[in-house]
Amino acid sequence: TQIEPIWNNNNNCTACHKTGGTNPDLTTGNAYNSVNVAKYINSATAEESKIYSHPNPDTDTHKQKKYTASQAALILGWIQQGAKNN
């Protein structure tokens, strides 16, 4: 309820990361299954999770849209709590 809207509101991420677009598919209903794989979620070291680190506001790895600091904190907390589908 808190994570998926980060990706979807105002096409924040889904302008590119949509069905048929760039992976992962972050559209509503598809996002959880798309990111809940080892490629995007690192349960041992949450900070190294690509879904967190790549669009993090403190990095230069993602030139397009980035998370705000509060969005990044929510994503990190979600991963640290097990990246549950709730």
N, C-alpha and C positions, 0 to 999 in steps of 0.2 A: 504493500500500500504506500510505502514511502520511496522505494527505489525505482520501480518502473516509471513513475511520473517524471523522475529526473531525466530519463532518456526520451520520454515522449512529449512532454510539455513544450509547446512552441517549436516542435521538430528539433529540439536541442541536439539529439543524437540521431534521431530517425530520419533526418534529411538525407543521410548517407546510409546509415545502418538500418535498412528496411528489407522486407522480403524482396529478394531479387537484387539487392544492392550489396554493399560492402558487409562482410561478416564482422562481428556477429549481428544477427537480426535482433534488434532491440525494440521491435514493435510489440504492442500490448498482446499478450497471449503467447508470444514466441520468445520473448527475452530470456526468461528463466532457463529454458532448455538450451538456448544458444550460448549462454555464458557459464552455465554450471558444468563446465568441463575443465579439465586440468589446464587447458591452453589459456583460459581467462581467469580462473580462480585458483589461487595457491593457498590451500587451507593451512599449511604449515607456517607460511610467512605471508600474512595478509597484505602487507605493504608491497609485496612483489607481484600481486595479482594484476594481470594486464588490464582488467576492466577498471581497476583503481588507478594504477600507476601511469598508464598511457595518456589518458585525458586529464591527469592531475594538473591543477593550476600552477604547480611549482616546477613543471617539467617543460622541456621543449620538444618532446617526442610527438606530440599531436598538434599539428599546425592549424587545424580547423577549430571547432568549438571545444571548450574545456569546461570541466566542472568548476563551480564556484567553490570556495573554501568550505562552506557548510555542506554542499552536496558531496564533496570529496569525503568529508568526515562521516556522513551518513553511509556512503558506499563502504568505507573502511570498516565501520562498526558492523554493518550487515555481514561482511565477509568474516570478521572476527567472531561473530555469533553463529557461524556455520552456513552462511548464505542460504538460509531457508526460504522455501517457497510459501510464504504466508502473507 
